[in-house]
Amino acid sequence: MNGDITDVLTGVEARNKVRRGVNAVYSAVKLTLGPEGMNALLPRSFNRGPRLTNDGVTVSENVRPADEHERLAADFFKEGSKKTNELVGDGTTTTAVIGGFLINQIFDQLQYEESPSASILSKEGTSKKGVRSIRKELKDAKDQVIAKIKERAVQIESLEDLKKISVISIGKEDEEIAHRIADMVWTVGRDDEGKFIDNHIDVTEGYKGEIETEITLGMRFPAKVAHRAFVNKPERFEMVADDIKVLITNHRIEDPHEIVALLNKLQIPKVAVFAPHFSAGVLTSFLNSAKNGVFCFPVHCPSLRTEQLEDVAAYTGAQVVDKDKNQKLISTTIAMLGSADKITVKDVDAREDAVLMGGGGAKTDRVKERVAVLKAQLKEAKNDLARMTTEKRIANLQAAVGIIRVGASTNAELLYLKLKIEDGVFACKAALQEGYVKGGGLCLKEISEEMGDSVLVDALKAPY
C-alpha cells in the first residue's frame, strides 16, 4: 500500500472495516480448502501468465480490497497464513478458515460494545466477556488443542504410509506424482538410522513436459537475503541464482568504492557474495552494477562463524577472505572464488535459510578433506554440545538435496502443478517429522467435542 492512511477510524466503524477486510480474504480462501477445494484464477504477475491454483496463501496474497482501511485489515489477516507457510509450507487454508471464523464469532460478541477492552463488561446487571478475557481463553484453549493433537499423532513407519499422506495432500487424480514425491522425501528426509533430517527438496521448472526427479549433493546453512530488492522469485520469497561464482568473507563490507573496484578487477558477470554485513551504499552499488551487466547476489550470514564459513568454502571450492589473517577484500583473486550450480536464499524474517547445490568443492576432494578435519575435531570434542555441533556440520557437508523438475504443456498448468507439488512435499516432510492425524478437519472436530464450553469449539469444527 502506497502512502499513509490519514483518515482515522475508531470504535464500531473501525471494527466493521476490519471485519470486511478479513472477510474479503476469508471468503475467497475458504473455498479452496483441501485437495477437493475449488481453484482460483489469478491474474498475471512476475512476468508470468495467469495462474490457476487452490493454494491458500497464494490466493490470499491476491485479495486486495479497494478501500484502504479494509486492505490494511486484509493484509493483517494474511500474516497468519504466511507464517504457517514459512514454518510448515502447507495448511495455509486451514489457518485462514479457523482465523476467519474466530474473528467473525468474536466480533459478533463485541458488536454492541463501544469500548470492549475490559476483561469483563457489565451492562444493565449482566456481564459479558471483553477482549482481554477472550484473548486469555483463546491462548489457554490453543495450548490444550496442540497437546491433544500431539497425543493423537501417528508416526510414519513405512514408505507406504508416506505415499498415503502425499495422495491426500495433492489429490487422487495425481496419484503417480504423489508417489514420486513420497519416494523423494523418504529418500532425502531420513538419515541412516531412519530419523528425520530437514534436507532440502527443490521444486523447479522442467523443460520436457513431464515430472522428473533427481537427488544431488547439497548444503544448507543459516543465511538471509541482504535486501528484498534482490529477491528475484517473489512468489516463493526467494533469491535464486544459477551457475554462479562465490565470494566468501568474514569482512563487514561497508565501502562501496572498494567493492566496485573489486568487481572491476574480477570481471565476472555473476557472483554471490557471502558476508556478515553489507552497508546500504554497498547494496546500492550492487544494484547499479546490474546495469553494467554484473549481477551481484548479497548473502547475509551474520550467524556463521569463520570455521562455518570454511565449511561453505570447502563445499564451493572457495577460499575465505579472512580479516583475521589480514587479508584485504580488494586482494581477492579469481582463484579464491568458489562456484555453485544453484543457490537459493529464503527471504523470511522467521528463519535464516540458504541452500547450495552442485558446489565446486563437492566435485573435487575439498569436501572429503574438510570432513576428515571435522572428524578429527570430533574426537577432541570436550562436551556434548561441541560434539553435536560438529556432527551436524559433517552431516551438512554430506547432505543430499532432492530436485523435482515440473514440466507441463502450458505455463498456467506448470505453475498449477508446481504449487500442488510443493504442498505435497511440505505435507510429507511434516508427517515424517512429527507424524500425522486424521485429515479433512476430522481430528480438530473430534478435539472440539472434548473442549467443553471453549471459545475455540465452533472454530475447530469450521474446516470439517
C-alpha positions in Angstrom: 0.0 0.0 0.0 1.5 3.3 -1.0 1.2 6.3 1.4 -0.1 6.6 4.9 -3.7 6.3 6.0 -4.8 9.8 7.2 -8.5 9.0 7.8 -8.5 7.7 11.4 -11.4 5.4 12.4 -12.3 4.1 15.8 -14.9 2.0 17.7 -17.7 0.2 15.8 -16.8 1.9 12.5 -13.2 0.7 12.7 -14.3 -2.9 13.7 -16.7 -3.0 10.7 -13.8 -2.1 8.3 -11.6 -4.7 9.9 -14.3 -7.3 9.6 -15.0 -6.5 5.9 -11.2 -6.7 5.1 -10.8 -10.0 6.9 -13.9 -11.4 5.2 -12.7 -10.4 1.7 -9.7 -12.8 2.2 -11.6 -15.4 4.3 -14.5 -15.8 1.8 -12.1 -16.4 -1.1 -9.6 -18.6 0.6 -12.0 -21.0 2.4 -13.4 -22.2 -0.9 -10.0 -23.7 -1.8 -9.8 -25.9 1.3 -8.3 -29.4 0.7 -7.4 -31.3 -2.5 -11.1 -31.2 -3.5 -11.3 -27.5 -3.0 -12.2 -25.0 -5.8 -9.5 -23.4 -7.8 -8.9 -19.6 -8.2 -7.9 -18.0 -11.4 -5.3 -15.3 -10.6 -4.0 -12.5 -12.8 -0.6 -12.3 -14.5 2.2 -11.5 -12.1 6.0 -11.6 -12.1 6.1 -11.6 -15.9 4.2 -14.9 -15.9 0.8 -15.8 -17.4 -2.4 -16.2 -15.4 -2.4 -18.8 -12.7 -4.8 -21.5 -11.6 -4.4 -22.7 -8.0 -6.1 -23.8 -4.8 -3.0 -22.9 -2.7 -4.5 -20.8 0.2 -1.6 -18.4 0.8 -1.2 -17.7 -2.9 -4.9 -16.9 -3.3 -4.9 -14.7 -0.2 -1.9 -12.7 -1.5 -4.0 -11.7 -4.5 -7.0 -10.4 -2.5 -6.6 -6.6 -2.3 -9.8 -4.7 -1.2 -10.2 -1.2 -2.9 -10.9 0.5 0.5 -7.6 1.4 2.2 -8.8 0.5 5.7 -10.2 -2.8 4.5 -7.0 -3.5 2.6 -5.0 -2.8 5.8 -7.1 -5.3 7.7 -6.8 -7.9 4.9 -3.0 -7.6 4.9 -3.0 -8.0 8.7 -5.1 -11.2 8.4 -2.9 -12.7 5.7 0.0 -12.8 8.2 -1.3 -15.9 9.8 -1.3 -18.0 6.6 2.1 -16.5 5.6 3.5 -17.6 9.0 2.1 -21.1 8.5 3.7 -21.2 5.0 7.1 -20.2 6.4 7.1 -22.7 9.2 5.3 -25.7 7.6 4.7 -25.0 4.0 1.2 -26.4 4.0 -2.1 -25.9 6.0 -2.4 -22.3 5.0 -6.1 -22.5 4.1 -6.9 -24.2 7.4 -5.2 -21.4 9.2 -7.3 -18.8 7.3 -10.6 -20.8 7.9 -10.0 -21.1 11.6 -8.8 -17.5 11.9 -11.6 -16.0 9.8 -14.3 -18.0 11.7 -12.9 -16.9 15.0 -12.7 -13.2 14.1 -16.4 -13.2 12.9 -17.5 -15.1 16.0 -15.7 -12.7 18.4 -16.9 -9.6 16.6 -20.4 -10.9 16.9 -19.9 -10.9 20.7 -18.5 -7.4 20.7 -20.7 -5.7 18.1 -22.8 -3.8 20.7 -19.9 -2.7 22.9 -18.3 0.7 22.1 -15.1 0.0 24.2 -14.8 -3.8 24.6 -11.3 -3.8 26.1 -12.1 -4.7 29.7 -11.7 -8.3 30.9 -15.4 -8.4 32.0 -18.0 -6.0 30.8 -21.0 -5.1 33.0 -24.1 -3.6 31.5 -27.6 -3.4 32.9 -26.9 -6.1 35.5 -25.4 -8.5 33.1 -21.7 -9.5 32.4 -20.1 -10.1 29.1 -16.6 -11.1 28.2 -14.2 -8.4 26.9 -11.3 -8.6 24.6 -8.6 -9.4 27.2 -10.8 -12.2 28.7 -11.4 -13.7 25.3 -7.7 -13.5 24.4 -6.7 -15.4 27.6 -9.3 -18.0 27.0 -8.1 -18.4 23.4 -4.5 -18.8 24.5 -5.3 -21.5 27.1 -7.5 -23.3 24.6 -4.8 -23.2 21.9 -2.3 -24.9 24.3 -4.9 -27.6 25.0 -5.6 -28.2 21.3 -1.9 -28.5 20.5 -1.3 -31.0 23.3 -4.3 -33.1 22.1 -3.1 -33.1 18.5 0.3 -34.4 19.6 -1.4 -37.1 21.6 -3.2 -38.3 18.5 -0.2 -38.1 16.2 0.7 -41.4 14.5 4.3 -41.8 13.4 5.3 -42.7 9.8 6.6 -46.2 9.8 6.9 -47.0 6.1 7.1 -45.6 2.6 3.5 -46.8 2.0 2.3 -44.6 5.0 4.1 -41.6 3.4 2.5 -42.3 0.0 -0.9 -42.1 1.5 -0.1 -38.7 3.0 1.1 -37.5 -0.3 -2.0 -38.7 -2.2 -4.3 -37.0 0.4 -2.3 -33.7 0.0 -2.3 -33.4 -3.8 -5.4 -35.5 -4.8 -6.0 -39.0 -6.2 -6.1 -37.7 -9.8 -2.3 -37.1 -9.5 -1.5 -40.4 -7.6 1.6 -41.2 -9.7 3.1 -37.8 -8.9 2.1 -38.1 -5.3 4.0 -41.4 -5.1 7.1 -39.9 -6.6 7.0 -37.0 -4.1 6.8 -39.6 -1.2 9.7 -41.6 -2.7 11.8 -38.4 -2.8 11.0 -37.3 0.8 11.5 -40.8 2.1 15.0 -41.0 0.5 16.2 -37.5 1.2 14.4 -36.8 4.5 15.9 -39.6 6.6 19.3 -40.4 7.9 21.0 -43.8 8.0 19.0 -44.7 11.2 15.7 -43.6 9.7 15.4 -40.4 11.7 14.0 -37.3 10.1 16.5 -34.8 8.7 15.4 -31.5 7.2 17.2 -31.8 3.9 16.1 -29.5 1.1 13.9 -30.5 -1.8 13.9 -28.1 -4.6 10.7 -27.9 -6.8 11.8 -26.2 -10.0 10.6 -25.8 -13.6 11.4 -28.5 -16.1 11.5 -28.4 -19.9 10.5 -31.9 -21.0 6.7 -31.6 -20.4 6.9 -34.2 -17.6 7.8 -34.6 -13.9 11.5 -35.5 -13.3 13.2 -36.3 -10.0 16.9 -36.2 -9.1 18.9 -36.4 -5.9 22.2 -34.4 -5.8 24.6 -33.4 -3.1 23.8 -30.1 -1.5 24.5 -27.9 1.6 22.1 -26.0 3.8 23.1 -23.2 6.2 21.7 -20.2 8.0 21.7 -17.0 5.8 19.3 -14.3 4.7 18.8 -12.1 1.6 20.6 -8.8 2.4 17.8 -6.7 1.0 14.4 -7.5 -0.6 15.4 -5.6 -3.7 17.5 -8.8 -4.6 14.5 -11.2 -4.4 14.0 -12.5 -7.9 11.5 -15.2 -7.1 8.9 -13.2 -5.1 6.2 -15.8 -5.5 8.4 -18.0 -3.2 10.1 -15.2 -1.2 13.5 -16.3 -2.6 16.7 -15.0 -4.1 17.9 -17.7 -6.6 21.0 -17.8 -8.8 22.2 -20.5 -11.2 25.8 -21.3 -12.4 27.4 -18.6 -10.2 30.8 -17.8 -8.7 31.0 -17.4 -4.9 33.0 -15.0 -2.8 33.1 -15.7 0.9 34.5 -13.4 3.6 34.2 -12.5 7.2 34.8 -8.8 6.5 31.9 -6.4 7.0 31.5 -4.9 3.5 30.9 -1.2 4.1 32.9 0.7 1.4 31.1 1.0 -1.9 34.3 2.2 -3.7 36.2 -0.9 -2.6 33.6 -3.4 -3.8 33.2 -1.6 -7.2 37.0 -1.7 -7.6 36.9 -5.4 -6.8 34.1 -6.1 -9.3 36.0 -4.2 -12.0 39.1 -6.2 -11.2 37.5 -9.6 -11.2 35.5 -9.0 -14.4 32.9 -11.8 -13.9 29.2 -11.4 -14.9 27.6 -13.1 -11.8 28.8 -13.5 -8.3 27.2 -14.4 -4.9 28.9 -12.6 -2.0 28.7 -14.1 1.5 29.4 -11.7 4.3 28.2 -10.9 7.9 27.2 -7.3 6.9 26.5 -5.1 3.8 26.2 -1.3 4.1 23.3 0.4 2.3 25.9 2.0 0.0 27.3 -1.4 -1.0 23.9 -2.8 -1.7 23.1 0.2 -3.9 26.4 -0.4 -5.8 25.4 -4.0 -6.3 22.1 -2.8 -7.8 23.8 -0.3 -10.0 26.3 -2.8 -11.3 23.5 -4.9 -12.8 23.0 -2.0 -15.3 26.5 -2.7 -16.5 25.9 -6.5 -16.8 27.5 -7.5 -13.5 24.9 -9.3 -11.2 25.8 -9.5 -7.5 23.8 -11.6 -5.1 24.5 -10.5 -1.5 24.0 -13.3 1.1 23.8 -12.0 4.6 25.2 -14.6 7.1 25.9 -12.9 10.4 25.4 -16.1 12.4 28.1 -18.1 10.6 31.5 -18.2 12.5 34.7 -18.2 10.5 35.0 -22.0 10.8 31.5 -22.4 9.5 32.4 -20.2 6.6 35.3 -22.5 6.0 32.7 -25.4 5.6 30.8 -23.4 2.9 34.2 -22.6 1.3 35.1 -26.3 1.2 31.8 -27.1 -0.5 32.0 -24.4 -3.1 35.8 -24.7 -3.6 36.4 -21.1 -2.4 39.0 -19.6 -0.1 37.6 -17.4 2.8 38.9 -13.9 2.6 39.8 -13.7 6.3 40.2 -10.4 8.1 41.8 -12.2 11.0 44.6 -13.1 8.7 44.9 -9.5 7.5 43.6 -10.4 4.0 42.1 -7.4 2.2 38.9 -7.7 0.3 40.4 -5.9 -2.7 43.2 -8.5 -2.8 40.6 -11.3 -3.8 41.6 -13.1 -7.0 39.6 -15.3 -9.3 41.4 -18.3 -7.9 39.9 -17.5 -4.4 36.3 -17.7 -5.7 34.2 -20.9 -5.5 31.2 -21.9 -7.6 27.8 -23.5 -7.3 25.3 -24.8 -9.8 22.5 -23.1 -7.8 22.0 -21.1 -4.7 18.6 -20.4 -3.0 18.2 -18.0 -0.1 14.9 -17.5 1.7 13.6 -14.0 2.3 11.6 -14.7 5.5 12.1 -12.9 8.8 11.3 -16.0 10.9 14.1 -18.2 9.6 17.6 -18.0 8.1 17.8 -20.5 5.3 20.1 -20.9 2.3 20.8 -23.9 0.1 23.8 -24.5 -2.1 23.7 -27.2 -4.8 26.5 -28.5 -7.1 29.3 -26.8 -5.2 32.7 -26.7 -7.0 34.4 -28.2 -3.9 31.9 -31.1 -3.9 33.1 -32.1 -7.4 36.7 -32.3 -6.1 38.3 -33.7 -2.9 37.7 -30.5 -0.9 34.6 -31.7 0.9 36.3 -35.1 1.8 39.3 -33.2 3.1 37.1 -30.9 5.2 35.1 -33.8 6.6 38.3 -35.5 7.6 39.4 -32.4 9.5 36.0 -32.2 11.3 36.1 -35.8 12.2 39.5 -35.3 13.8 37.9 -32.3 15.8 35.0 -34.6 16.8 37.5 -36.9 18.6 38.8 -34.0 20.6 35.3 -32.5 21.5 35.2 -31.7 25.2 31.4 -31.7 25.7 28.2 -32.9 24.2 27.3 -29.5 22.7 30.7 -29.3 20.8 30.3 -32.9 19.7 26.7 -32.4 18.5 27.6 -29.2 16.6 30.5 -30.8 14.8 28.4 -33.9 13.9 25.8 -31.6 12.4 28.4 -29.8 10.3 29.8 -33.1 9.0 26.2 -34.2 8.0 25.6 -30.9 6.3 28.6 -31.2 4.1 27.5 -34.7 3.0 23.8 -33.8 2.7 21.6 -34.7 -0.2 19.2 -32.3 -2.0 16.2 -33.6 -3.9 15.2 -31.9 -7.1 11.8 -32.2 -8.6 11.5 -30.7 -12.1 8.0 -29.9 -13.2 7.1 -29.8 -16.8 3.7 -29.1 -18.5 2.2 -28.2 -21.8 1.3 -24.6 -20.8 2.7 -22.1 -18.4 -0.6 -22.0 -16.4 -0.5 -25.8 -16.0 3.1 -25.7 -14.9 2.5 -23.1 -12.2 -0.6 -25.0 -11.0 1.3 -28.3 -10.7 4.4 -26.6 -9.1 2.3 -25.3 -6.2 0.5 -28.6 -5.7 3.8 -30.5 -5.7 5.3 -28.0 -3.2 2.3 -28.6 -0.9 2.8 -32.3 -1.2 6.5 -32.1 -0.4 5.8 -30.0 2.8 2.9 -32.3 3.9 5.2 -35.3 3.6 8.1 -33.6 5.4 5.8 -32.5 8.2 4.3 -36.0 8.5 7.8 -37.6 8.5 9.0 -35.2 11.2 6.0 -35.2 13.6 3.5 -37.8 12.5 0.0 -37.4 11.1 -3.6 -37.2 12.3 -7.0 -37.8 10.8 -7.4 -35.4 7.8 -10.3 -33.4 6.4 -10.7 -31.4 9.6 -11.9 -34.6 11.4 -9.1 -34.5 14.1 -10.0 -30.9 15.0 -13.7 -31.7 15.1 -13.1 -34.6 17.5 -10.9 -32.4 19.7 -13.6 -29.7 19.7 -16.0 -32.3 21.2 -13.7 -32.7 24.2 -13.2 -28.9 24.8 -16.4 -28.2 26.8 -17.5 -24.6 26.8 -14.5 -23.2 25.0 -14.2 -20.2 22.7 -12.4 -22.4 20.2 -15.1 -25.2 19.9 -17.0 -23.8 16.9 -13.8 -22.6 15.1 -12.2 -26.1 15.4 -15.3 -27.5 13.6 -15.1 -25.0 10.8 -12.5 -26.8 8.5 -14.6 -30.0 8.8 
